[in-house]
Amino acid sequence: MFNGNYMKRIIEKVLVILVILVLASCSGGNGSAKFENVDGQKKYKKDNGEMAQAEWVTIGGNDYYFDMNGYLQTDKWIDDLYRVDSNGKKLVKAWWTDTESGKTYYLSSNGTYLKDTLATIDNKDYYFNKSGSLIKNEVFLNSDSKYMYADENGIINNSGGLVNINDDTYYIDKMGIIFTGGWKEINKDWYYFNYNGPMKKNEWYEATYYFGENGKMLKNGKSPEGYEVDGDGKVLEQYKSELLAKDFKYIYQVYCKYPWGEVGKDGSYISIDTNPDDIDDKKYGSTLYLKEATESIEEILKILGFSDYVYKNMMKTSYADRKQTETAGDVTVTWEYHPDKGLEVMFMKKNK
């Protein structure tokens, strides 16, 4: 026989479940959430019966965004941080390339795009600039002001060692950082790398050391011009003035300063102005840069092989003398004095 009280409890539980289901149905419960087409666009009715509006909604494990009017947003940026695809799904852990600009972005695990950072994705390193686009086929400065290189696919080169990039040679360590601005010994040979990374090749450095076609510093040999260097790589002293005449950028670096000195971008000239502020004649003798500028002129004349009388004549030049000119080897120097502008001197290489 069935226990009457037991059956009563079973019936009560069934009734409670039925009531809950009915109430849930009346209030738009489970099963009522759905997309609706309105004016050719999609809207979404949530479980509570309300339409999604100005919010993200998770549907089937993916996030979708509906604007103030409740319309599903597709194929666009949301809040300039998130990207939704053509179906409206928020991209996460995904690449996206703008077909118009060609710029590539990576959407992280929370959907925001990476920017100004180095990131490891699928065991490869990539760098994204401040605007978020992937850097490709470029030597660039990272956020720590260190040079790095990304290939045509955006992959950071961290092979360690010498790497050829666009006809230049760089040294890259295992962290992907490019060695810059200094000497480096590699396999018992010495090399010099410029401030932005490229190795010096087929050129002189500081009018003292010569680096050949492969970038190695020359020792106990002759340069293509026939200048001899010793076992330390230094050029013999008798060739020094000739080399300095060819290396105006080095002369400027050692003997000149801004604002009274200037060197041509191509290294073809050095100009020195003993009165860059154009102070009038009455105060010219006490100008801030007069002493160091004139000392620099004297030193440069000596190292370029000009006779002592040239400097002496410069110091005696008056406004009435107009522009003066002298030549030593492959260098011409011109100078002119004006009471309100001071002495202005120009060293120029001969055109060949």
C-alpha positions as CSV (number, residue, x, y, z in Angstrom):
1,M,0.0,0.0,0.0
2,F,1.1,3.6,-0.8
3,N,1.7,5.9,2.1
4,G,-0.8,8.7,1.8
5,N,1.5,11.3,3.3
6,Y,4.4,10.4,1.0
7,M,2.1,10.7,-2.1
8,K,0.9,14.1,-0.8
9,R,4.5,15.4,-0.5
10,I,5.2,14.2,-4.1
11,I,2.2,16.0,-5.4
12,E,3.1,19.2,-3.5
13,K,6.6,19.2,-5.0
14,V,5.3,18.7,-8.6
15,L,2.9,21.6,-8.1
16,V,5.7,23.9,-6.9
17,I,7.8,23.1,-9.9
18,L,4.8,23.7,-12.2
19,V,4.2,27.1,-10.6
20,I,7.8,28.1,-11.0
21,L,7.8,27.2,-14.7
22,V,4.6,29.1,-15.3
23,L,5.9,32.2,-13.5
24,A,9.2,32.0,-15.4
25,S,7.3,31.7,-18.7
26,C,5.1,34.7,-17.8
27,S,8.1,36.9,-16.9
28,G,10.1,36.0,-20.1
29,G,12.3,33.3,-18.6
30,N,14.5,30.7,-20.3
31,G,13.8,30.2,-23.9
32,S,12.5,33.7,-24.5
33,A,15.9,35.3,-25.3
34,K,16.3,35.7,-29.1
35,F,17.4,37.8,-32.0
36,E,14.8,39.9,-33.8
37,N,15.0,41.5,-37.2
38,V,13.9,45.2,-37.2
39,D,14.2,47.4,-40.2
40,G,16.8,45.0,-41.7
41,Q,18.9,45.1,-38.6
42,K,19.2,42.8,-35.6
43,K,18.0,43.5,-32.1
44,Y,18.1,41.1,-29.1
45,K,15.5,40.3,-26.5
46,K,17.1,39.2,-23.3
47,D,15.8,36.5,-20.9
48,N,14.0,39.2,-18.8
49,G,12.1,40.3,-21.9
50,E,13.9,43.6,-22.3
51,M,15.7,44.6,-25.4
52,A,19.5,44.8,-25.3
53,Q,20.5,48.5,-25.5
54,A,23.9,50.3,-25.1
55,E,25.5,47.2,-23.7
56,W,27.5,44.0,-24.3
57,V,25.6,40.8,-24.2
58,T,27.0,37.3,-24.0
59,I,25.2,34.9,-26.4
60,G,26.4,31.4,-27.0
61,G,29.7,32.1,-25.3
62,N,30.5,35.1,-27.5
63,D,30.1,38.8,-26.7
64,Y,28.0,41.2,-28.9
65,Y,27.4,44.9,-28.7
66,F,24.0,46.7,-29.1
67,D,23.9,50.5,-29.5
68,M,21.6,53.0,-27.9
69,N,18.9,52.1,-30.3
70,G,19.3,48.4,-29.6
71,Y,20.9,47.5,-33.0
72,L,23.6,44.9,-33.2
73,Q,26.9,46.5,-34.2
74,T,29.0,44.7,-36.9
75,D,32.4,45.0,-38.5
76,K,33.6,48.1,-36.5
77,W,35.5,49.4,-33.5
78,I,33.5,49.7,-30.3
79,D,34.7,52.5,-27.9
80,D,38.0,52.6,-30.0
81,L,39.1,49.5,-28.0
82,Y,37.2,46.4,-29.2
83,R,36.6,45.0,-32.6
84,V,33.4,43.1,-33.7
85,D,33.4,41.0,-36.9
86,S,30.8,41.0,-39.7
87,N,28.5,38.8,-37.5
88,G,28.9,41.2,-34.5
89,K,31.0,38.8,-32.5
90,K,33.7,40.5,-30.4
91,L,37.2,39.4,-31.5
92,V,39.3,37.9,-28.7
93,K,42.8,36.3,-29.1
94,A,42.5,37.1,-32.8
95,W,44.3,39.0,-35.6
96,W,42.5,41.6,-37.6
97,T,43.8,43.5,-40.7
98,D,42.3,46.7,-42.0
99,T,42.0,46.0,-45.8
100,E,42.2,49.8,-46.6
101,S,45.3,50.7,-44.6
102,G,46.9,47.3,-44.5
103,K,47.5,47.8,-40.7
104,T,47.3,44.7,-38.6
105,Y,46.1,44.5,-35.0
106,Y,45.8,41.8,-32.3
107,L,42.8,41.6,-30.0
108,S,43.8,40.2,-26.6
109,S,42.0,37.8,-24.3
110,N,39.7,40.6,-23.0
111,G,39.1,41.9,-26.5
112,T,41.2,45.1,-26.3
113,Y,43.9,45.6,-28.9
114,L,47.5,45.5,-28.0
115,K,49.5,48.7,-28.3
116,D,53.0,50.0,-27.5
117,T,54.1,46.6,-26.3
118,L,56.1,43.5,-27.2
119,A,53.9,40.4,-27.2
120,T,54.5,36.6,-27.6
121,I,51.8,35.0,-29.7
122,D,52.0,31.4,-30.7
123,N,55.6,31.3,-29.5
124,K,56.6,34.2,-31.7
125,D,57.4,37.8,-30.6
126,Y,55.7,40.8,-32.2
127,Y,55.7,44.5,-31.4
128,F,52.7,46.8,-31.7
129,N,53.2,50.6,-31.9
130,K,51.4,53.3,-29.9
131,S,48.4,53.2,-32.2
132,G,48.2,49.5,-31.9
133,S,49.3,48.4,-35.4
134,L,51.8,45.6,-35.9
135,I,55.3,46.8,-36.9
136,K,56.5,45.0,-40.0
137,N,59.7,45.0,-42.0
138,E,61.2,47.9,-40.0
139,V,64.0,48.7,-37.6
140,F,62.2,50.7,-34.8
141,L,62.6,52.0,-31.3
142,N,60.6,50.2,-28.6
143,S,59.1,51.8,-25.5
144,D,62.5,51.5,-23.8
145,S,64.2,53.4,-26.6
146,K,66.0,50.3,-27.7
147,Y,66.2,49.4,-31.4
148,M,64.6,46.2,-32.6
149,Y,63.8,44.6,-36.0
150,A,60.5,43.1,-37.2
151,D,60.5,41.2,-40.5
152,E,57.8,41.4,-43.2
153,N,55.5,39.2,-41.1
154,G,56.0,41.3,-38.0
155,I,58.1,38.6,-36.3
156,I,60.8,40.1,-34.1
157,N,64.3,38.8,-35.0
158,N,66.0,37.5,-31.9
159,S,68.4,35.0,-33.6
160,G,71.4,36.5,-31.8
161,G,74.4,37.5,-34.0
162,L,74.9,39.4,-37.3
163,V,71.8,40.0,-39.4
164,N,71.6,41.7,-42.8
165,I,68.7,44.1,-43.2
166,N,68.1,46.2,-46.3
167,D,71.8,46.2,-47.3
168,D,73.0,47.0,-43.8
169,T,74.4,44.7,-41.1
170,Y,73.2,44.7,-37.5
171,Y,74.1,42.7,-34.4
172,I,70.9,41.5,-32.6
173,D,70.9,39.7,-29.2
174,K,68.7,36.9,-28.0
175,M,66.2,39.4,-26.6
176,G,65.8,41.0,-30.0
177,I,67.7,44.2,-29.1
178,I,70.0,45.7,-31.7
179,F,73.5,46.6,-30.6
180,T,74.1,50.4,-31.2
181,G,76.7,53.1,-30.9
182,G,79.9,51.4,-30.1
183,W,82.7,48.8,-30.5
184,K,82.0,45.1,-30.5
185,E,84.4,42.2,-30.7
186,I,83.1,39.2,-32.6
187,N,85.2,36.1,-33.2
188,K,88.3,38.1,-32.3
189,D,87.6,40.8,-34.9
190,W,86.5,44.4,-34.0
191,Y,83.5,46.1,-35.5
192,Y,81.8,49.4,-34.9
193,F,78.1,50.0,-35.0
194,N,76.4,53.4,-35.5
195,Y,74.1,55.0,-33.0
196,N,71.0,53.5,-34.8
197,G,72.5,50.1,-35.4
198,P,74.1,49.7,-38.8
199,M,77.7,48.4,-38.9
200,K,80.3,50.7,-40.4
201,K,81.6,49.4,-43.7
202,N,84.0,50.8,-46.3
203,E,84.6,53.9,-44.2
204,W,86.9,55.6,-41.6
205,Y,85.9,56.2,-38.0
206,E,87.3,59.3,-36.2
207,A,89.8,59.6,-39.0
208,T,91.7,56.8,-37.3
209,Y,90.2,53.4,-37.9
210,Y,89.2,51.8,-41.2
211,F,86.4,49.3,-41.6
212,G,86.4,47.2,-44.8
213,E,83.6,45.7,-46.9
214,N,82.8,43.1,-44.3
215,G,82.9,45.6,-41.5
216,K,86.0,44.3,-39.9
217,M,88.5,46.8,-38.5
218,L,91.7,46.8,-40.6
219,K,94.9,46.0,-38.8
220,N,98.5,45.9,-40.2
221,G,97.4,46.8,-43.7
222,K,96.5,49.6,-46.1
223,S,93.2,51.2,-46.8
224,P,91.9,51.5,-50.4
225,E,93.5,55.0,-50.5
226,G,96.9,53.5,-49.5
227,Y,96.9,54.8,-45.9
228,E,98.7,52.4,-43.5
229,V,97.3,51.3,-40.2
230,D,99.2,49.6,-37.4
231,G,98.5,46.5,-35.3
232,D,95.9,48.4,-33.2
233,G,94.1,49.5,-36.3
234,K,95.2,53.1,-36.0
235,V,96.3,55.1,-39.1
236,L,99.9,56.3,-39.2
237,E,100.3,59.9,-38.1
238,Q,101.5,61.2,-41.5
239,Y,98.0,60.5,-43.0
240,K,96.0,62.1,-40.2
241,S,95.5,65.6,-41.7
242,E,94.4,64.1,-45.0
243,L,91.8,61.9,-43.3
244,L,90.6,64.8,-41.2
245,A,90.0,66.8,-44.3
246,K,87.7,64.0,-45.5
247,D,85.8,63.7,-42.2
248,F,84.2,67.0,-41.4
249,K,81.5,65.4,-39.3
250,Y,84.2,64.1,-36.9
251,I,86.0,67.5,-36.8
252,Y,82.7,69.1,-36.0
253,Q,81.9,66.6,-33.2
254,V,85.3,67.1,-31.6
255,Y,86.0,70.8,-32.1
256,C,82.6,72.6,-32.5
257,K,79.5,73.3,-30.6
258,Y,76.0,74.6,-31.2
259,P,75.0,77.4,-31.8
260,W,78.2,78.8,-33.2
261,G,79.1,75.8,-35.2
262,E,77.3,73.9,-38.0
263,V,78.2,70.9,-40.2
264,G,76.5,69.9,-43.5
265,K,74.3,66.8,-43.4
266,D,76.5,65.4,-46.1
267,G,79.7,66.5,-44.3
268,S,80.7,68.8,-47.1
269,Y,81.2,71.9,-45.0
270,I,81.7,73.3,-41.5
271,S,80.6,76.9,-40.7
272,I,81.7,78.8,-37.6
273,D,80.1,82.1,-36.4
274,T,81.9,83.9,-33.6
275,N,78.9,86.0,-33.0
276,P,75.8,83.8,-33.6
277,D,73.5,86.2,-31.6
278,D,74.6,89.1,-33.9
279,I,75.5,91.5,-31.0
280,D,76.6,94.9,-32.2
281,D,80.2,95.9,-32.5
282,K,80.4,97.7,-29.1
283,K,79.7,94.5,-27.2
284,Y,81.2,92.1,-29.7
285,G,84.4,91.6,-27.7
286,S,82.5,90.2,-24.7
287,T,80.2,87.9,-26.6
288,L,79.6,84.5,-24.9
289,Y,80.9,82.3,-27.8
290,L,83.8,84.5,-29.1
291,K,86.7,82.8,-27.3
292,E,85.7,79.1,-27.9
293,A,84.7,79.7,-31.5
294,T,88.0,81.4,-32.4
295,E,90.0,78.7,-30.6
296,S,88.1,76.1,-32.6
297,I,88.9,78.0,-35.9
298,E,92.6,78.0,-35.0
299,E,92.6,74.3,-34.2
300,I,90.7,73.2,-37.3
301,L,93.1,75.3,-39.5
302,K,96.0,73.4,-38.0
303,I,94.7,69.9,-38.4
304,L,93.6,70.6,-42.0
305,G,97.2,71.7,-42.9
306,F,96.7,75.5,-43.3
307,S,99.7,77.8,-42.6
308,D,99.7,79.8,-39.4
309,Y,99.4,83.1,-41.3
310,V,95.9,82.2,-42.3
311,Y,94.6,82.3,-38.8
312,K,96.6,85.5,-38.1
313,N,95.1,87.2,-41.2
314,M,91.6,86.1,-40.1
315,M,92.0,87.8,-36.7
316,K,93.1,91.0,-38.5
317,T,90.3,91.0,-41.0
318,S,88.1,94.1,-41.1
319,Y,84.8,94.9,-42.7
320,A,86.5,96.7,-45.6
321,D,88.5,93.5,-46.5
322,R,85.3,91.7,-47.6
323,K,85.4,87.9,-48.1
324,Q,88.8,86.2,-48.0
325,T,89.8,82.8,-49.3
326,E,92.6,80.3,-48.8
327,T,93.1,76.7,-49.9
328,A,95.0,73.7,-48.4
329,G,94.9,70.4,-50.2
330,D,91.3,69.5,-50.8
331,V,89.8,72.1,-48.5
332,T,88.9,75.7,-49.1
333,V,88.3,78.2,-46.2
334,T,86.5,81.5,-46.7
335,W,85.9,84.1,-44.0
336,E,84.3,87.5,-43.6
337,Y,83.9,90.0,-40.8
338,H,81.0,92.3,-40.1
339,P,80.9,94.7,-37.0
340,D,77.4,93.5,-36.0
341,K,77.8,89.8,-37.0
342,G,81.3,89.0,-36.0
343,L,83.7,86.7,-37.9
344,E,82.0,84.1,-40.1
345,V,84.2,81.2,-41.3
346,M,83.3,78.4,-43.8
347,F,85.4,75.3,-44.4
348,M,84.4,73.5,-47.6
349,K,85.6,70.3,-49.4
350,K,86.5,70.6,-53.0
351,N,84.0,69.1,-55.4
352,K,85.4,66.1,-57.2
